[in-house]
Amino acid sequence: MKKFLIFILMFFSLYGYSQMQEIFTENLIKSKFDSIHIYANKNGKLLLTKIISYDKQKQEICLNDKDNAEKSNVLFTIFKISNDYKIIEEKKFYKGLKIKNNDLKDTLVNLVTKYSYEKNNIQKFYYDSKNKLSKKEFQIMDGKGRKTEIINTLYLDNDIVLSDIEKYFWYSKGSGYRLESEQFTFPRQKFIGDYELDEYGDPISVKGKLEVEGKTEEIKKTKFVIHKKELDEKGNVVKIFEIEKGKRILKEVRQIFYGGK
């Protein structure tokens, strides 16, 4: 039971951090940037971890994740942008292997995610390397653009399976939300958690309960790392700090190069 509890806490902690690290905001894309170099604090040194370039004619953003170059098979990711500055397609390119003349040969594999936007919902369609639909995510938004429900469906060879559902109940003051989620695939689990948010809308704490295969365990209030952001004159994030014992520790620098059309 404890391993599932540790897993869920790690997941939501990383989820909060990944939201804080969100790069491709509508404001950033509208800013007509040319490229971005992202440096992360590694043992006290700022090292280049990501390079992002924006081809405005093709309406494509290319992300090279240098930090994971040796740890992951992902070579690069290309995002297609709509005329109203939204991501409409995400294509990840991986290193793969194929059999040719009884030998294993390197090959390039890509996985595609397509986005569809309506007035109050976003749909994401995930395709495998054979361009076959493998998963669909349906996200419902409220009038403020906040997610209220997420439904994930898996597309198997001969079946369609409801994977999980998440429901978000926002506090009236906007200081947090209650998350109620249920996973229907193995291991079956339910999670109810109350989240507090910081000024950027990122989770800073959670408490609740987790039920896995009929066994329930309470999650005492757990605090996440607090972050502060520094913005440039265009309103884009250029520095991210961690707050530790009242001190600001520089964790990330985003060097943004702006251009014209």
Backbone bond lengths (Angstrom), bond angles and torsions (degrees), N, CA, C in turn:
res aa  C-N    CA-C-N  psi(-1)  N-CA   C-N-CA  omega(-1)  CA-C   N-CA-C  phi
1 M - - - 1.448 - - 1.531 111.37 -
2 K 1.327 116.49 -41.49 1.451 120.41 -175.98 1.522 112.07 -62.81
3 K 1.349 116.23 -33.96 1.464 117.54 -178.32 1.527 111.08 -66.43
4 F 1.369 116.47 -32.83 1.455 118.63 176.53 1.522 110.46 -70.36
5 L 1.342 116.32 -37.15 1.447 120.35 178.65 1.523 110.75 -63.57
6 I 1.325 116.59 -45.72 1.461 120.66 178.21 1.520 110.28 -61.23
7 F 1.326 116.21 -40.97 1.457 120.57 -179.85 1.517 111.54 -61.69
8 I 1.347 116.55 -46.93 1.455 119.14 -176.47 1.520 111.10 -66.92
9 L 1.334 117.47 -36.07 1.452 120.33 178.47 1.522 110.52 -67.15
10 M 1.325 116.82 -42.45 1.453 120.14 177.75 1.520 110.37 -62.61
11 F 1.329 115.88 -40.58 1.458 120.19 -178.15 1.515 111.55 -61.38
12 F 1.329 116.46 -49.50 1.454 118.70 -177.15 1.513 111.92 -72.19
13 S 1.323 117.63 -29.00 1.453 120.15 175.58 1.527 109.99 -65.74
14 L 1.338 116.12 -47.34 1.460 120.24 178.40 1.518 111.21 -65.70
15 Y 1.337 115.99 -34.85 1.456 119.37 178.67 1.523 110.77 -62.23
16 G 1.337 116.13 -44.36 1.452 119.94 178.25 1.510 111.28 -61.19
17 Y 1.334 116.07 -42.11 1.463 120.33 -178.84 1.513 110.99 -68.50
18 S 1.348 116.79 -39.02 1.459 118.88 -179.11 1.516 110.55 -65.06
19 Q 1.360 117.55 -35.03 1.450 119.66 176.54 1.524 109.99 -64.11
20 M 1.313 116.29 -41.10 1.456 120.51 -179.71 1.517 110.74 -64.88
21 Q 1.334 115.10 -29.27 1.461 121.01 -178.74 1.527 112.35 -86.53
22 E 1.339 116.47 1.95 1.460 119.68 -175.04 1.527 110.69 -52.20
23 I 1.302 116.26 129.96 1.464 120.59 -174.23 1.519 111.99 -103.90
24 F 1.321 116.60 -51.46 1.465 119.40 -168.95 1.526 111.73 -84.54
25 T 1.319 116.17 70.90 1.459 120.44 175.44 1.529 108.97 -80.74
26 E 1.327 114.77 159.18 1.458 119.46 178.04 1.519 110.62 -61.13
27 N 1.339 116.69 -37.41 1.460 120.94 179.54 1.524 111.41 -62.58
28 L 1.337 116.18 -41.81 1.464 119.76 179.69 1.523 111.05 -63.29
29 I 1.326 117.46 -45.27 1.458 120.91 -178.61 1.525 110.91 -64.53
30 K 1.330 116.40 -38.03 1.463 120.77 177.91 1.528 111.98 -66.77
31 S 1.330 116.43 -21.38 1.470 121.17 -175.86 1.528 113.39 -73.87
32 K 1.341 116.83 -4.45 1.468 121.88 177.28 1.530 112.27 60.19
33 F 1.335 115.75 43.58 1.458 118.20 177.46 1.528 110.15 -71.31
34 D 1.311 116.59 153.89 1.461 121.73 176.04 1.525 111.03 -94.81
35 S 1.327 115.30 -46.31 1.463 119.56 -179.23 1.521 109.83 -156.85
36 I 1.323 114.53 162.73 1.462 121.30 178.50 1.526 108.04 -137.80
37 H 1.325 115.91 132.62 1.469 121.69 171.46 1.523 106.95 -110.28
38 I 1.328 116.24 124.73 1.459 120.68 -178.05 1.523 109.17 -110.18
39 Y 1.322 115.39 125.01 1.460 122.59 179.93 1.528 108.99 -112.48
40 A 1.329 116.54 133.70 1.463 121.54 179.14 1.523 109.87 -115.70
41 N 1.322 115.06 148.63 1.461 121.87 178.72 1.524 109.45 -75.95
42 K 1.331 115.99 112.41 1.463 122.22 178.22 1.528 108.24 -119.33
43 N 1.345 114.61 104.14 1.472 119.56 -179.58 1.522 112.57 54.70
44 G 1.323 115.14 41.95 1.460 119.79 176.09 1.514 115.18 88.35
45 K 1.330 117.61 -2.45 1.463 121.38 179.71 1.521 109.97 -118.22
46 L 1.336 116.31 140.53 1.455 121.26 176.76 1.519 109.25 -85.90
47 L 1.344 116.50 114.89 1.459 122.13 -178.06 1.522 110.05 -116.38
48 L 1.324 116.04 141.46 1.456 121.70 178.77 1.525 109.85 -67.19
49 T 1.341 116.92 120.86 1.460 120.61 -176.61 1.527 113.60 -116.64
50 K 1.340 117.14 -26.89 1.465 120.23 -178.61 1.530 109.98 -142.23
51 I 1.330 114.98 141.38 1.460 121.57 172.95 1.528 107.41 -124.48
52 I 1.330 115.98 127.09 1.459 121.81 -177.18 1.526 108.59 -123.16
53 S 1.312 116.97 132.10 1.469 121.06 177.58 1.528 109.34 -128.25
54 Y 1.337 115.25 146.43 1.461 121.44 -175.26 1.527 109.53 -121.51
55 D 1.338 115.82 112.55 1.460 121.75 175.16 1.524 106.93 -94.63
56 K 1.331 117.39 102.55 1.461 121.38 -173.23 1.524 112.12 -72.76
57 Q 1.332 117.23 -30.29 1.463 119.47 179.08 1.528 110.85 -67.27
58 K 1.327 115.99 -42.80 1.466 120.23 178.61 1.524 111.92 -83.15
59 Q 1.339 116.34 -11.41 1.470 122.70 -175.01 1.531 109.98 55.87
60 E 1.337 114.77 51.26 1.460 121.80 -179.58 1.531 110.33 -132.80
61 I 1.320 115.22 140.00 1.459 122.30 173.86 1.521 107.18 -114.97
62 C 1.338 115.79 129.78 1.465 120.98 -179.24 1.528 108.72 -110.65
63 L 1.329 115.75 128.42 1.463 122.16 179.01 1.520 109.76 -113.87
64 N 1.324 116.12 121.08 1.465 122.29 172.85 1.519 107.79 -108.02
65 D 1.324 116.13 114.84 1.461 121.65 -178.19 1.521 109.10 -94.15
66 K 1.317 116.20 89.98 1.462 120.93 -176.79 1.529 111.28 -70.11
67 D 1.327 116.17 -25.61 1.457 120.54 -178.11 1.519 111.58 -64.50
68 N 1.346 116.38 -33.34 1.455 120.50 -177.44 1.527 112.76 -105.29
69 A 1.307 116.98 12.92 1.468 120.51 -175.41 1.526 112.38 -58.45
70 E 1.334 116.34 -36.91 1.460 119.31 -177.94 1.528 112.51 -96.19
71 K 1.336 116.84 -11.61 1.454 120.68 -176.83 1.515 112.32 -100.41
72 S 1.311 116.77 -20.45 1.455 121.18 -173.47 1.520 110.64 -128.49
73 N 1.333 115.03 159.22 1.454 120.35 176.18 1.530 111.82 -85.69
74 V 1.342 117.08 -3.22 1.460 120.32 -179.31 1.525 109.53 -72.74
75 L 1.322 116.79 122.48 1.459 121.58 179.02 1.525 111.18 -87.03
76 F 1.339 115.87 -50.82 1.462 120.75 177.54 1.523 108.62 -164.29
77 T 1.330 115.36 167.48 1.463 121.74 -179.77 1.520 109.07 -130.81
78 I 1.326 116.51 136.55 1.459 121.90 177.51 1.534 109.23 -116.10
79 F 1.335 115.35 128.77 1.458 122.05 178.64 1.524 108.63 -110.55
80 K 1.319 116.90 127.65 1.457 121.22 174.48 1.529 108.80 -92.74
81 I 1.343 115.54 136.11 1.453 121.85 -173.91 1.525 110.15 -112.81
82 S 1.333 115.64 138.87 1.466 120.33 178.84 1.531 110.29 -83.22
83 N 1.331 115.87 173.87 1.462 120.17 178.75 1.529 112.60 -66.24
84 D 1.338 117.03 -21.60 1.466 120.05 178.27 1.527 111.33 -102.97
85 Y 1.343 115.74 27.60 1.473 123.91 168.44 1.537 113.97 66.23
86 K 1.305 117.27 34.78 1.462 121.57 175.80 1.525 109.70 -113.86
87 I 1.327 116.35 150.22 1.465 120.89 174.73 1.527 108.26 -75.38
88 I 1.314 117.10 125.21 1.463 120.68 179.89 1.531 112.21 -113.39
89 E 1.338 116.64 -14.00 1.465 119.63 177.23 1.522 109.36 -155.80
90 E 1.309 115.08 140.85 1.468 122.28 177.37 1.529 107.78 -128.45
91 K 1.322 115.49 122.84 1.461 119.70 -177.82 1.526 109.39 -123.41
92 K 1.328 116.63 114.11 1.458 122.24 178.80 1.520 109.85 -98.15
93 F 1.310 116.04 132.19 1.461 121.61 179.96 1.530 109.16 -106.66
94 Y 1.322 115.44 127.29 1.467 122.45 -176.18 1.515 111.15 -117.62
95 K 1.324 114.70 155.81 1.462 120.35 167.46 1.525 107.73 -80.94
96 G 1.317 116.16 130.48 1.456 120.49 179.56 1.514 111.38 -134.95
97 L 1.324 115.52 -179.89 1.460 122.08 178.63 1.523 109.70 -128.78
98 K 1.316 115.94 145.19 1.454 120.76 173.76 1.527 109.00 -138.78
99 I 1.322 114.65 155.44 1.465 119.81 -179.75 1.526 109.30 -92.52
100 K 1.324 115.62 123.18 1.457 121.09 178.03 1.528 108.51 -139.43
101 N 1.336 114.78 122.99 1.473 120.56 -177.21 1.524 111.31 53.78
102 N 1.351 114.17 42.96 1.475 122.27 177.80 1.531 113.43 65.59
103 D 1.314 117.10 14.78 1.465 121.38 176.88 1.527 109.72 -122.12
104 L 1.327 114.97 151.06 1.458 119.98 175.39 1.517 109.54 -83.76
105 K 1.327 116.43 127.05 1.451 121.94 -179.45 1.530 109.70 -121.78
106 D 1.336 115.04 145.54 1.457 119.46 175.87 1.523 109.50 -68.17
107 T 1.327 115.13 144.34 1.454 120.00 177.71 1.518 109.06 -147.06
108 L 1.314 116.42 167.95 1.450 122.37 179.92 1.523 108.97 -107.52
109 V 1.335 115.34 125.45 1.467 121.64 -178.50 1.528 107.97 -119.40
110 N 1.324 117.18 142.63 1.469 118.69 176.65 1.524 110.82 -129.73
111 L 1.320 114.70 143.45 1.460 123.11 175.04 1.524 107.77 -115.55
112 V 1.324 116.59 134.00 1.459 121.53 -173.43 1.529 110.73 -115.45
113 T 1.333 115.09 137.69 1.466 122.41 170.15 1.516 107.81 -121.74
114 K 1.330 116.59 126.72 1.463 120.77 179.56 1.529 109.54 -111.63
115 Y 1.343 114.85 143.15 1.456 121.63 -176.43 1.530 110.34 -113.91
116 S 1.332 115.30 140.50 1.457 121.32 175.50 1.527 108.08 -130.01
117 Y 1.349 116.60 130.95 1.459 121.27 -175.53 1.529 110.62 -115.71
118 E 1.334 115.14 130.50 1.457 121.69 171.70 1.527 107.60 -120.52
119 K 1.341 116.55 -174.94 1.460 120.36 -175.42 1.523 111.89 -58.96
120 N 1.317 118.00 -44.05 1.461 120.28 -175.04 1.523 113.32 -128.72
121 N 1.334 116.64 22.27 1.468 117.69 179.10 1.531 111.22 -154.18
122 I 1.310 113.47 156.56 1.463 122.30 174.45 1.523 107.22 -126.37
123 Q 1.321 116.40 133.04 1.457 120.68 176.37 1.528 109.22 -116.48
124 K 1.335 115.51 135.69 1.456 121.05 177.55 1.529 108.35 -119.57
125 F 1.341 115.35 132.06 1.461 121.44 -179.17 1.530 108.19 -116.57
126 Y 1.309 116.81 118.29 1.463 122.13 -176.85 1.532 109.16 -101.61
127 Y 1.343 115.84 128.66 1.462 121.44 -178.58 1.529 109.55 -116.87
128 D 1.343 115.34 144.87 1.458 119.57 178.71 1.523 110.95 -83.91
129 S 1.325 116.84 -174.07 1.466 121.16 -175.36 1.531 112.76 -66.86
130 K 1.337 117.02 -15.11 1.458 120.84 177.33 1.529 111.36 -98.94
131 N 1.349 115.39 14.07 1.456 122.75 179.53 1.529 112.24 62.40
132 K 1.333 115.18 32.62 1.461 121.46 178.35 1.522 108.97 -105.82
133 L 1.331 117.01 133.16 1.457 121.68 -178.71 1.532 109.94 -61.07
134 S 1.341 116.03 124.19 1.464 120.46 -178.06 1.527 112.99 -115.04
135 K 1.341 116.48 -23.33 1.460 119.64 -177.50 1.522 109.51 -157.06
136 K 1.333 115.42 147.88 1.458 121.15 175.37 1.523 108.88 -131.93
137 E 1.322 115.33 133.84 1.465 120.76 177.10 1.523 108.64 -118.06
138 F 1.330 115.69 127.80 1.465 121.93 -179.76 1.522 107.60 -115.87
139 Q 1.332 116.98 116.10 1.457 122.18 -174.45 1.527 109.66 -116.88
140 I 1.331 116.61 121.18 1.461 122.63 -179.69 1.525 109.00 -99.05
141 M 1.337 116.65 134.92 1.454 122.71 -177.17 1.526 110.55 -113.81
142 D 1.357 115.29 155.80 1.454 118.75 173.77 1.523 110.01 -93.32
143 G 1.323 117.40 -173.40 1.457 121.57 -176.68 1.509 114.11 -66.40
144 K 1.351 117.36 -15.94 1.463 121.98 178.63 1.523 112.47 -99.06
145 G 1.327 116.09 7.63 1.460 120.21 179.02 1.508 114.00 80.32
146 R 1.344 117.67 15.01 1.460 121.36 179.55 1.523 109.70 -95.10
147 K 1.318 117.11 141.96 1.460 120.38 179.96 1.525 109.93 -68.84
148 T 1.330 116.22 137.55 1.458 121.58 177.12 1.524 111.62 -116.78
149 E 1.326 116.81 -23.07 1.470 119.48 178.84 1.528 109.31 -158.01
150 I 1.335 115.58 139.54 1.460 122.01 176.21 1.524 108.10 -129.01
151 I 1.320 115.98 127.53 1.472 121.53 179.54 1.524 108.05 -121.16
152 N 1.336 116.50 123.46 1.463 121.78 179.12 1.528 110.42 -110.29
153 T 1.326 114.92 130.79 1.461 121.74 -179.55 1.524 109.58 -124.61
154 L 1.336 116.79 133.55 1.458 122.44 178.03 1.523 110.04 -98.37
155 Y 1.324 115.99 138.33 1.463 121.69 178.15 1.522 108.15 -109.11
156 L 1.327 116.27 104.84 1.450 122.30 180.00 1.525 109.72 -95.24
157 D 1.330 116.95 -179.82 1.467 120.79 -175.72 1.526 112.15 -56.30
158 N 1.333 115.75 -47.54 1.460 119.45 -175.36 1.519 112.89 -125.47
159 D 1.312 116.68 22.44 1.464 118.14 -174.21 1.526 110.68 -159.68
160 I 1.324 114.75 159.49 1.462 122.65 172.40 1.527 106.54 -120.54
161 V 1.328 117.00 124.53 1.460 121.32 -172.48 1.521 109.98 -120.63
162 L 1.344 116.12 129.91 1.453 120.84 172.72 1.526 107.94 -73.38
163 S 1.323 116.55 116.08 1.462 121.36 -174.67 1.522 112.66 -85.37
164 D 1.327 116.81 -56.01 1.464 119.72 -177.26 1.517 110.50 -161.53
165 I 1.325 115.35 160.64 1.461 123.06 178.21 1.525 108.48 -133.73
166 E 1.329 116.22 136.26 1.457 121.76 174.36 1.529 108.43 -123.16
167 K 1.337 116.33 135.52 1.456 121.46 176.97 1.522 109.39 -124.11
168 Y 1.330 115.70 134.81 1.464 122.52 -177.35 1.522 109.28 -115.58
169 F 1.341 115.58 125.20 1.454 122.04 178.43 1.532 107.41 -115.29
170 W 1.324 116.08 106.45 1.457 121.50 -171.89 1.519 111.22 -83.46
171 Y 1.341 115.94 137.31 1.456 120.88 175.68 1.529 109.14 -68.79
172 S 1.319 115.61 148.80 1.460 120.84 -174.35 1.533 112.78 -60.01
173 K 1.340 117.60 -32.69 1.460 120.85 -178.84 1.529 112.30 -86.19
174 G 1.333 116.56 -2.57 1.463 119.73 179.03 1.512 114.23 74.75
175 S 1.334 117.29 14.78 1.466 121.10 -177.37 1.522 113.75 -86.65
176 G 1.334 116.64 -0.53 1.459 119.72 -179.53 1.517 111.41 170.80
177 Y 1.313 115.49 -169.25 1.463 120.82 179.47 1.515 110.21 -157.71
178 R 1.321 114.35 162.25 1.467 120.88 170.85 1.519 107.61 -103.67
179 L 1.319 116.12 130.62 1.457 121.82 178.14 1.520 109.19 -108.35
180 E 1.323 116.30 126.17 1.465 122.24 174.01 1.526 107.32 -119.81
181 S 1.317 116.34 114.53 1.463 119.71 -177.38 1.519 110.29 -127.58
182 E 1.314 115.12 150.44 1.466 120.92 177.67 1.523 109.08 -140.47
183 Q 1.316 115.79 129.79 1.461 122.39 176.69 1.519 108.45 -105.77
184 F 1.340 116.97 127.53 1.461 121.56 -174.29 1.524 112.70 -98.08
185 T 1.345 116.87 -15.14 1.454 120.26 175.87 1.528 109.64 -88.93
186 F 1.332 117.71 166.50 1.469 121.13 -177.84 1.524 111.23 -70.01
187 P 1.335 118.28 137.62 1.464 125.92 -7.55 1.524 111.02 -79.44
188 R 1.326 118.18 132.69 1.452 121.51 179.86 1.525 108.85 -63.01
189 Q 1.326 115.96 132.86 1.460 118.52 -178.51 1.511 111.52 -152.69
190 K 1.337 114.05 154.08 1.452 122.51 175.29 1.523 108.35 -127.10
191 F 1.332 115.05 143.61 1.455 119.88 179.16 1.513 109.02 -136.99
192 I 1.327 116.93 131.89 1.459 122.96 173.22 1.517 106.91 -126.31
193 G 1.314 116.80 120.78 1.459 120.12 -176.62 1.510 112.26 -142.34
194 D 1.317 115.56 143.61 1.458 122.14 175.75 1.518 108.96 -104.36
195 Y 1.335 116.49 124.56 1.460 122.78 -176.08 1.519 110.95 -111.35
196 E 1.317 115.99 136.44 1.459 122.27 169.35 1.526 107.95 -100.52
197 L 1.358 116.07 142.95 1.454 120.74 -176.64 1.520 111.05 -117.16
198 D 1.337 114.92 154.59 1.464 119.62 176.00 1.526 109.63 -91.69
199 E 1.312 116.50 -170.04 1.463 121.84 -177.04 1.522 113.19 -64.97
200 Y 1.347 117.06 -19.06 1.467 120.82 -179.12 1.534 112.12 -96.07
201 G 1.343 116.39 -2.54 1.458 120.00 -177.14 1.506 113.80 86.08
202 D 1.338 117.61 14.82 1.460 122.28 178.75 1.525 110.14 -95.69
203 P 1.345 118.41 141.15 1.473 120.70 179.83 1.529 112.14 -63.54
204 I 1.338 115.94 136.25 1.462 120.72 176.05 1.527 111.61 -118.23
205 S 1.345 117.58 -12.28 1.462 119.79 175.98 1.523 109.52 -160.15
206 V 1.337 115.83 160.10 1.462 121.87 177.02 1.524 109.25 -150.10
207 K 1.314 115.53 146.69 1.460 122.10 169.88 1.513 107.25 -148.67
208 G 1.332 116.85 151.60 1.454 119.10 -178.27 1.506 111.77 169.34
209 K 1.328 115.68 -146.83 1.456 120.10 178.84 1.528 109.68 -148.23
210 L 1.302 113.98 149.67 1.464 121.68 -178.27 1.518 109.40 -125.97
211 E 1.325 115.82 131.77 1.467 121.46 177.05 1.526 108.47 -118.43
212 V 1.319 116.63 122.36 1.461 121.99 178.54 1.521 108.99 -123.91
213 E 1.327 115.77 120.53 1.462 121.67 179.40 1.530 111.57 49.23
214 G 1.363 116.02 43.57 1.454 121.22 175.26 1.514 115.88 86.81
215 K 1.328 118.53 -7.18 1.469 121.54 179.40 1.531 108.80 -103.93
216 T 1.337 115.28 131.64 1.464 121.17 -174.54 1.524 111.05 -112.22
217 E 1.316 114.96 141.13 1.453 121.00 176.55 1.525 109.40 -139.48
218 E 1.330 115.27 135.35 1.459 121.29 179.47 1.530 110.25 -76.27
219 I 1.317 115.85 142.97 1.454 121.91 174.74 1.522 107.56 -109.80
220 K 1.301 116.68 108.66 1.460 120.32 178.24 1.522 109.26 -67.80
221 K 1.323 115.00 161.18 1.455 119.30 -176.97 1.516 110.85 -56.77
222 T 1.314 115.11 121.93 1.460 122.63 -178.64 1.517 109.26 -118.91
223 K 1.325 117.25 127.78 1.450 121.45 -179.39 1.517 110.89 -95.99
224 F 1.331 115.54 140.05 1.448 121.78 176.02 1.533 109.28 -94.66
225 V 1.306 115.48 169.58 1.459 120.25 177.07 1.529 109.45 -66.35
226 I 1.320 116.44 133.77 1.463 121.23 178.89 1.527 109.12 -88.80
227 H 1.330 115.13 136.31 1.461 120.70 -179.58 1.526 111.04 -121.76
228 K 1.299 116.06 153.17 1.457 123.21 171.28 1.525 107.83 -126.22
229 K 1.327 115.23 146.38 1.458 120.09 -177.78 1.521 110.92 -119.28
230 E 1.318 115.15 146.42 1.456 121.29 174.11 1.520 108.28 -114.58
231 L 1.337 117.18 129.57 1.456 122.25 -176.10 1.524 110.99 -106.97
232 D 1.331 115.84 154.53 1.465 119.46 173.83 1.525 109.37 -91.06
233 E 1.339 116.77 -173.15 1.462 120.88 -175.62 1.524 113.19 -67.82
234 K 1.346 117.32 -16.15 1.467 121.17 178.14 1.521 112.11 -94.67
235 G 1.330 116.95 0.05 1.453 121.21 177.42 1.518 114.60 85.57
236 N 1.337 117.05 17.35 1.464 121.04 178.97 1.529 110.64 -101.86
237 V 1.318 115.53 147.53 1.464 121.28 -177.99 1.527 110.21 -69.43
238 V 1.327 116.63 128.06 1.468 120.76 177.81 1.530 112.41 -120.62
239 K 1.343 117.03 -19.10 1.463 120.17 176.80 1.524 109.47 -144.10
240 I 1.330 115.43 143.53 1.463 121.68 176.91 1.521 108.03 -128.06
241 F 1.329 114.78 130.07 1.458 121.36 -179.11 1.524 109.84 -117.08
242 E 1.324 116.82 146.99 1.458 122.74 167.57 1.522 107.60 -97.97
243 I 1.330 115.52 140.66 1.455 120.42 177.14 1.526 108.15 -101.07
244 E 1.320 115.50 115.03 1.458 120.86 -178.10 1.529 109.40 -131.46
245 K 1.334 115.16 115.53 1.465 121.83 -178.33 1.528 111.18 53.80
246 G 1.318 114.95 41.45 1.453 120.83 176.98 1.513 115.19 81.40
247 K 1.329 117.54 -3.84 1.459 121.18 -179.16 1.530 110.93 -103.47
248 R 1.341 115.14 145.64 1.462 120.97 176.69 1.528 109.19 -92.69
249 I 1.337 115.18 123.45 1.461 121.14 178.80 1.530 108.16 -114.01
250 L 1.311 116.64 119.73 1.460 120.88 -179.18 1.527 110.38 -66.79
251 K 1.335 116.55 120.87 1.473 121.33 -177.74 1.523 112.88 -109.52
252 E 1.329 117.11 -28.03 1.465 118.96 -176.18 1.519 110.71 -153.14
253 V 1.338 115.36 141.01 1.472 122.46 175.01 1.520 108.10 -124.84
254 R 1.322 116.01 131.74 1.461 121.58 177.34 1.523 108.41 -114.27
255 Q 1.309 115.88 109.60 1.460 121.52 179.40 1.523 107.77 -91.75
256 I 1.328 115.75 105.53 1.458 121.15 -174.75 1.526 110.47 -101.35
257 F 1.342 115.61 126.14 1.462 121.87 177.79 1.526 108.37 -104.82
258 Y 1.329 116.19 118.18 1.448 120.47 -177.16 1.521 110.93 -98.69
259 G 1.339 114.59 150.63 1.448 119.98 178.01 1.514 109.57 -141.42
260 G 1.319 115.95 -161.02 1.454 120.69 179.05 1.507 110.51 -102.17
261 K 1.330 114.51 -147.49 1.454 120.56 -178.59 1.520 111.33 -69.06
